[in-house]
Amino acid sequence: MIEIKRFTSSSDAEILVSLLKSEGIDCYVRDANTGQIYGGIAFGGAKVELLEKDLPRAQEIMKDFGYLDSENNKEEDNEIANYRRQKEKRSRMLTIFCFLIIVLVVVIIYLNKYFNG
């Protein structure tokens, strides 16, 4: 899941979700209930999220309906690029961690056989 837009009002976020769903894009609002607690203004923002594979189509729709202007679109692109870089970094770190665990297990097995004959 990836965040595509943040709103101070959960009702504004719901409008975008309705628009995207009407275009066949499955998405949802995260942290919408926070806005109800604070009188309709979402503390930290009501976030519209969707699957990363739907992002290009969602951006087209958002641009057509005025949710993204050219300057805002650049900010969104930067956020998405940062998200992808962080995701790749986590993936590499997980791969290295798994490799190190495997090496450690092999060393333990080898030492156990060596010392126990």
FIKOLZA-1660 file (N, C-alpha, C; in steps of 0.1 Angstrom, whole numbers, plus 5000, padded with zeros to 4 digits):
% residues 117
   i   px   py   pz ch aa at
   1 5008 4988 5000  A  M  N
   1 5000 5000 5000  A  M CA
   1 5009 5012 5000  A  M  C
   2 5004 5023 4993  A  I  N
   2 5011 5035 4992  A  I CA
   2 5002 5047 4994  A  I  C
   3 5007 5057 5002  A  E  N
   3 4999 5069 5004  A  E CA
   3 5000 5078 4992  A  E  C
   4 4988 5082 4986  A  I  N
   4 4989 5091 4975  A  I CA
   4 4984 5105 4978  A  I  C
   5 4977 5107 4988  A  K  N
   5 4972 5121 4991  A  K CA
   5 4969 5121 5006  A  K  C
   6 4971 5133 5012  A  R  N
   6 4968 5135 5026  A  R CA
   6 4959 5147 5027  A  R  C
   7 4948 5146 5035  A  F  N
   7 4939 5157 5037  A  F CA
   7 4937 5160 5051  A  F  C
   8 4934 5173 5054  A  T  N
   8 4931 5177 5068  A  T CA
   8 4917 5173 5072  A  T  C
   9 4909 5171 5062  A  S  N
   9 4895 5167 5065  A  S CA
   9 4892 5153 5060  A  S  C
  10 4887 5144 5068  A  S  N
  10 4884 5131 5064  A  S CA
  10 4874 5130 5053  A  S  C
  11 4864 5140 5053  A  S  N
  11 4854 5140 5043  A  S CA
  11 4860 5143 5029  A  S  C
  12 4870 5151 5028  A  D  N
  12 4877 5154 5016  A  D CA
  12 4884 5141 5011  A  D  C
  13 4890 5134 5020  A  A  N
  13 4896 5122 5016  A  A CA
  13 4886 5111 5011  A  A  C
  14 4875 5111 5017  A  E  N
  14 4864 5102 5013  A  E CA
  14 4859 5105 4999  A  E  C
  15 4859 5118 4995  A  I  N
  15 4855 5122 4982  A  I CA
  15 4864 5116 4972  A  I  C
  16 4877 5118 4974  A  L  N
  16 4887 5112 4965  A  L CA
  16 4886 5097 4964  A  L  C
  17 4884 5091 4975  A  V  N
  17 4883 5076 4975  A  V CA
  17 4871 5072 4967  A  V  C
  18 4860 5079 4968  A  S  N
  18 4848 5076 4960  A  S CA
  18 4851 5078 4945  A  S  C
  19 4858 5088 4942  A  L  N
  19 4861 5091 4928  A  L CA
  19 4870 5079 4922  A  L  C
  20 4880 5076 4930  A  L  N
  20 4889 5065 4925  A  L CA
  20 4882 5052 4924  A  L  C
  21 4873 5049 4934  A  K  N
  21 4866 5036 4934  A  K CA
  21 4856 5036 4922  A  K  C
  22 4851 5048 4918  A  S  N
  22 4841 5048 4907  A  S CA
  22 4849 5045 4894  A  S  C
  23 4862 5047 4894  A  E  N
  23 4870 5045 4882  A  E CA
  23 4877 5031 4883  A  E  C
  24 4873 5023 4893  A  G  N
  24 4877 5009 4894  A  G CA
  24 4890 5007 4901  A  G  C
  25 4894 5017 4909  A  I  N
  25 4907 5016 4917  A  I CA
  25 4903 5013 4931  A  I  C
  26 4908 5002 4937  A  D  N
  26 4905 4999 4951  A  D CA
  26 4914 5007 4960  A  D  C
  27 4909 5015 4969  A  C  N
  27 4916 5023 4978  A  C CA
  27 4908 5025 4991  A  C  C
  28 4914 5032 5000  A  Y  N
  28 4908 5034 5013  A  Y CA
  28 4914 5046 5020  A  Y  C
  29 4907 5051 5030  A  V  N
  29 4912 5062 5038  A  V CA
  29 4917 5056 5051  A  V  C
  30 4929 5060 5055  A  R  N
  30 4935 5056 5067  A  R CA
  30 4935 5068 5077  A  R  C
  31 4933 5066 5089  A  D  N
  31 4933 5076 5099  A  D CA
  31 4921 5086 5098  A  D  C
  32 4910 5081 5092  A  A  N
  32 4898 5090 5090  A  A CA
  32 4891 5092 5104  A  A  C
  33 4891 5082 5113  A  N  N
  33 4885 5083 5126  A  N CA
  33 4892 5093 5135  A  N  C
  34 4905 5096 5132  A  T  N
  34 4912 5106 5140  A  T CA
  34 4905 5119 5139  A  T  C
  35 4900 5122 5127  A  G  N
  35 4894 5135 5124  A  G CA
  35 4881 5136 5132  A  G  C
  36 4874 5125 5134  A  Q  N
  36 4862 5126 5142  A  Q CA
  36 4865 5129 5157  A  Q  C
  37 4876 5125 5161  A  I  N
  37 4880 5127 5175  A  I CA
  37 4883 5142 5177  A  I  C
  38 4889 5148 5167  A  Y  N
  38 4894 5162 5168  A  Y CA
  38 4884 5171 5161  A  Y  C
  39 4872 5168 5160  A  G  N
  39 4862 5178 5155  A  G CA
  39 4862 5179 5140  A  G  C
  40 4865 5168 5132  A  G  N
  40 4865 5169 5118  A  G CA
  40 4878 5172 5111  A  G  C
  41 4888 5176 5119  A  I  N
  41 4901 5178 5113  A  I CA
  41 4910 5167 5117  A  I  C
  42 4915 5160 5107  A  A  N
  42 4923 5148 5110  A  A CA
  42 4937 5152 5115  A  A  C
  43 4940 5148 5127  A  F  N
  43 4953 5151 5133  A  F CA
  43 4964 5142 5125  A  F  C
  44 4973 5149 5118  A  G  N
  44 4982 5142 5110  A  G CA
  44 4977 5139 5096  A  G  C
  45 4965 5141 5094  A  G  N
  45 4959 5140 5081  A  G CA
  45 4952 5127 5078  A  G  C
  46 4941 5127 5071  A  A  N
  46 4934 5115 5066  A  A CA
  46 4941 5111 5053  A  A  C
  47 4946 5099 5053  A  K  N
  47 4955 5095 5042  A  K CA
  47 4947 5086 5032  A  K  C
  48 4948 5089 5019  A  V  N
  48 4942 5080 5009  A  V CA
  48 4953 5071 5005  A  V  C
  49 4951 5057 5006  A  E  N
  49 4961 5047 5002  A  E CA
  49 4955 5038 4992  A  E  C
  50 4964 5032 4983  A  L  N
  50 4960 5023 4974  A  L CA
  50 4972 5014 4971  A  L  C
  51 4970 5003 4962  A  L  N
  51 4981 4995 4959  A  L CA
  51 4990 5002 4949  A  L  C
  52 5003 4999 4950  A  E  N
  52 5013 5006 4942  A  E CA
  52 5011 5004 4927  A  E  C
  53 5006 4993 4923  A  K  N
  53 5003 4990 4909  A  K CA
  53 4993 4999 4903  A  K  C
  54 4984 5004 4912  A  D  N
  54 4973 5013 4907  A  D CA
  54 4977 5028 4907  A  D  C
  55 4989 5031 4911  A  L  N
  55 4994 5045 4912  A  L CA
  55 4993 5053 4899  A  L  C
  56 4999 5048 4888  A  P  N
  56 4998 5056 4876  A  P CA
  56 4984 5060 4872  A  P  C
  57 4975 5051 4872  A  R  N
  57 4961 5054 4868  A  R CA
  57 4955 5063 4878  A  R  C
  58 4957 5062 4891  A  A  N
  58 4952 5071 4901  A  A CA
  58 4957 5085 4899  A  A  C
  59 4970 5086 4896  A  Q  N
  59 4976 5099 4893  A  Q CA
  59 4969 5106 4881  A  Q  C
  60 4966 5098 4871  A  E  N
  60 4959 5104 4859  A  E CA
  60 4946 5109 4863  A  E  C
  61 4938 5101 4870  A  I  N
  61 4925 5105 4875  A  I CA
  61 4926 5118 4884  A  I  C
  62 4935 5118 4893  A  M  N
  62 4936 5129 4902  A  M CA
  62 4940 5142 4895  A  M  C
  63 4949 5140 4885  A  K  N
  63 4953 5152 4877  A  K CA
  63 4941 5157 4869  A  K  C
  64 4933 5148 4863  A  D  N
  64 4921 5152 4855  A  D CA
  64 4911 5159 4863  A  D  C
  65 4910 5156 4876  A  F  N
  65 4900 5162 4885  A  F CA
  65 4905 5173 4894  A  F  C
  66 4918 5177 4891  A  G  N
  66 4923 5188 4898  A  G CA
  66 4929 5185 4912  A  G  C
  67 4932 5173 4915  A  Y  N
  67 4938 5169 4928  A  Y CA
  67 4953 5171 4927  A  Y  C
  68 4958 5171 4915  A  L  N
  68 4973 5173 4914  A  L CA
  68 4975 5184 4904  A  L  C
  69 4982 5194 4908  A  D  N
  69 4987 5204 4899  A  D CA
  69 5002 5201 4896  A  D  C
  70 5008 5208 4887  A  S  N
  70 5021 5204 4883  A  S CA
  70 5031 5205 4894  A  S  C
  71 5030 5215 4903  A  E  N
  71 5039 5216 4914  A  E CA
  71 5037 5205 4925  A  E  C
  72 5024 5203 4927  A  N  N
  72 5020 5193 4937  A  N CA
  72 5024 5179 4931  A  N  C
  73 5022 5177 4918  A  N  N
  73 5026 5164 4912  A  N CA
  73 5041 5161 4914  A  N  C
  74 5049 5172 4913  A  K  N
  74 5064 5170 4915  A  K CA
  74 5066 5165 4930  A  K  C
  75 5059 5171 4939  A  E  N
  75 5061 5167 4953  A  E CA
  75 5056 5153 4955  A  E  C
  76 5045 5149 4949  A  E  N
  76 5040 5135 4950  A  E CA
  76 5050 5126 4944  A  E  C
  77 5056 5129 4932  A  D  N
  77 5066 5121 4926  A  D CA
  77 5078 5119 4934  A  D  C
  78 5082 5130 4941  A  N  N
  78 5094 5129 4950  A  N CA
  78 5091 5119 4962  A  N  C
  79 5079 5121 4968  A  E  N
  79 5075 5112 4979  A  E CA
  79 5074 5098 4974  A  E  C
  80 5069 5095 4962  A  I  N
  80 5068 5081 4957  A  I CA
  80 5082 5076 4955  A  I  C
  81 5091 5084 4949  A  A  N
  81 5104 5080 4946  A  A CA
  81 5111 5076 4960  A  A  C
  82 5109 5085 4970  A  N  N
  82 5115 5082 4983  A  N CA
  82 5110 5069 4989  A  N  C
  83 5097 5067 4987  A  Y  N
  83 5090 5055 4992  A  Y CA
  83 5097 5042 4986  A  Y  C
  84 5098 5043 4973  A  R  N
  84 5104 5032 4965  A  R CA
  84 5119 5029 4969  A  R  C
  85 5126 5040 4971  A  R  N
  85 5140 5038 4976  A  R CA
  85 5141 5032 4989  A  R  C
  86 5132 5036 4999  A  Q  N
  86 5132 5030 5012  A  Q CA
  86 5128 5016 5011  A  Q  C
  87 5118 5013 5002  A  K  N
  87 5114 4999 5001  A  K CA
  87 5125 4990 4996  A  K  C
  88 5132 4995 4986  A  E  N
  88 5144 4987 4980  A  E CA
  88 5155 4985 4991  A  E  C
  89 5157 4996 4999  A  K  N
  89 5167 4995 5009  A  K CA
  89 5163 4985 5020  A  K  C
  90 5151 4985 5024  A  R  N
  90 5146 4975 5034  A  R CA
  90 5147 4961 5028  A  R  C
  91 5144 4959 5015  A  S  N
  91 5145 4946 5009  A  S CA
  91 5160 4941 5008  A  S  C
  92 5169 4950 5005  A  R  N
  92 5183 4946 5005  A  R CA
  92 5188 4943 5019  A  R  C
  93 5184 4950 5029  A  M  N
  93 5188 4948 5043  A  M CA
  93 5182 4934 5047  A  M  C
  94 5170 4931 5044  A  L  N
  94 5164 4918 5047  A  L CA
  94 5171 4907 5041  A  L  C
  95 5175 4908 5028  A  T  N
  95 5183 4898 5021  A  T CA
  95 5196 4896 5028  A  T  C
  96 5203 4906 5031  A  I  N
  96 5216 4905 5038  A  I CA
  96 5214 4898 5052  A  I  C
  97 5204 4902 5059  A  F  N
  97 5201 4896 5072  A  F CA
  97 5199 4881 5071  A  F  C
  98 5191 4878 5061  A  C  N
  98 5188 4863 5059  A  C CA
  98 5200 4856 5055  A  C  C
  99 5209 4861 5047  A  F  N
  99 5221 4855 5043  A  F CA
  99 5230 4853 5055  A  F  C
 100 5231 4863 5064  A  L  N
 100 5239 4862 5076  A  L CA
 100 5234 4851 5085  A  L  C
 101 5221 4850 5087  A  I  N
 101 5215 4840 5095  A  I CA
 101 5219 4826 5090  A  I  C
 102 5218 4824 5077  A  I  N
 102 5221 4811 5070  A  I CA
 102 5236 4808 5073  A  I  C
 103 5244 4818 5071  A  V  N
 103 5259 4815 5073  A  V CA
 103 5261 4812 5088  A  V  C
 104 5254 4819 5097  A  L  N
 104 5256 4816 5111  A  L CA
 104 5251 4801 5114  A  L  C
 105 5240 4797 5109  A  V  N
 105 5235 4784 5111  A  V CA
 105 5245 4773 5106  A  V  C
 106 5250 4776 5094  A  V  N
 106 5260 4766 5088  A  V CA
 106 5272 4765 5097  A  V  C
 107 5277 4777 5102  A  V  N
 107 5289 4777 5110  A  V CA
 107 5286 4769 5123  A  V  C
 108 5275 4771 5129  A  I  N
 108 5271 4764 5141  A  I CA
 108 5271 4749 5139  A  I  C
 109 5264 4745 5128  A  I  N
 109 5264 4731 5125  A  I CA
 109 5278 4725 5123  A  I  C
 110 5286 4732 5115  A  Y  N
 110 5300 4727 5113  A  Y CA
 110 5307 4726 5126  A  Y  C
 111 5307 4736 5134  A  L  N
 111 5314 4736 5147  A  L CA
 111 5309 4725 5156  A  L  C
 112 5296 4723 5156  A  N  N
 112 5290 4712 5164  A  N CA
 112 5296 4698 5159  A  N  C
 113 5296 4696 5146  A  K  N
 113 5302 4683 5141  A  K CA
 113 5317 4682 5144  A  K  C
 114 5324 4693 5143  A  Y  N
 114 5338 4693 5145  A  Y CA
 114 5342 4690 5159  A  Y  C
 115 5335 4696 5169  A  F  N
 115 5338 4694 5183  A  F CA
 115 5332 4681 5189  A  F  C
 116 5321 4676 5183  A  N  N
 116 5315 4664 5188  A  N CA
 116 5318 4652 5180  A  N  C
 117 5327 4653 5171  A  G  N
 117 5332 4642 5163  A  G CA
 117 5323 4636 5154  A  G  C
% end
